[in-house]
Amino acid sequence: MLGRPFAINLAGAEDLDMLPGVGPRLAENILAYRSRHGPFTGPDAFRRVSGIGPSLAARLTPMFTYTTTP
C-alpha cells in the first residue's frame, strides 16, 4: 500500500491505521475531519486534523493523493 500514492480521500479507518504514526484514534480524527469539512484538497487541509503535528504531516503528506474518485 505505501509503495504507491495513498488516496487520503478514499481511505477508510483500517487503511489510515496502517500509515506510519497513525493509530486507530488518529484515523478516526482524520475521518471525522473529512466528514465535517469535505475531501482534503491538499496538505494544508490535512494539517488541520486534530492530532496531526508538523512532523507527522511532513512525513505523510508526500505519500498522499487528493483524488475523490477511485
Helices and strands as residue ranges (DSSP letters): E 6-7, H 13-17, H 24-37, H 43-46, H 54-60, G 61-63, E 64-65
